[in-house]
């Protein structure tokens, strides 16, 4: 049995979490969220909506965020394997403009608690299902993002693990650069 454990990262408020897992001869039982356990560890994350994505190998879901009503997210790769990226977009943060990457998989069951005001994206390394437990509703009119290969952010995507070929949505191909984001919004 593995109990919840919470690990701070380089980006303030971004937590790498190992969920509760109980295994036996039948398989395993996992609890990846408990309001009570999170609050006992100083984390407030009230759920508003839960989403799942199912993505093919080579898909990049670019650095997304909401311009208004930013969403804190609890993200876990339920099945498969991804390289998950978080970018700090909070202008008053000491790590503003920094990014951090994590390998998440259905085998490790690790999850990320991403604070509101951070951008989030990932590269799919094998067919994957990803869960988002959001503390704010999704508002399409506020949906925005930063292009995945922005030269200022210089995210080190492990493209060699997908033979260098990526699949992007039409929307993600037209996203703004980090410099354009800063010019327009200055950060959150």
Secondary structure, DSSP 4 states (H G I P E B T S, - for coil): -B--EEEE-SSTT-EEEEPEEEEETTEEEEE---HHHHHHTT-----SEEEEEEE-TTBEEEEEEESSS---EEEEEEEEEEEEEEEE--TTSTTTT-EEEEEEETTT-EEEEEPTTEEEEEEEEEEEEEEEEESS---GGGEEEE-TT-TTT-----GGGGTT--B--HHHHTPBPHHHHHHHH---
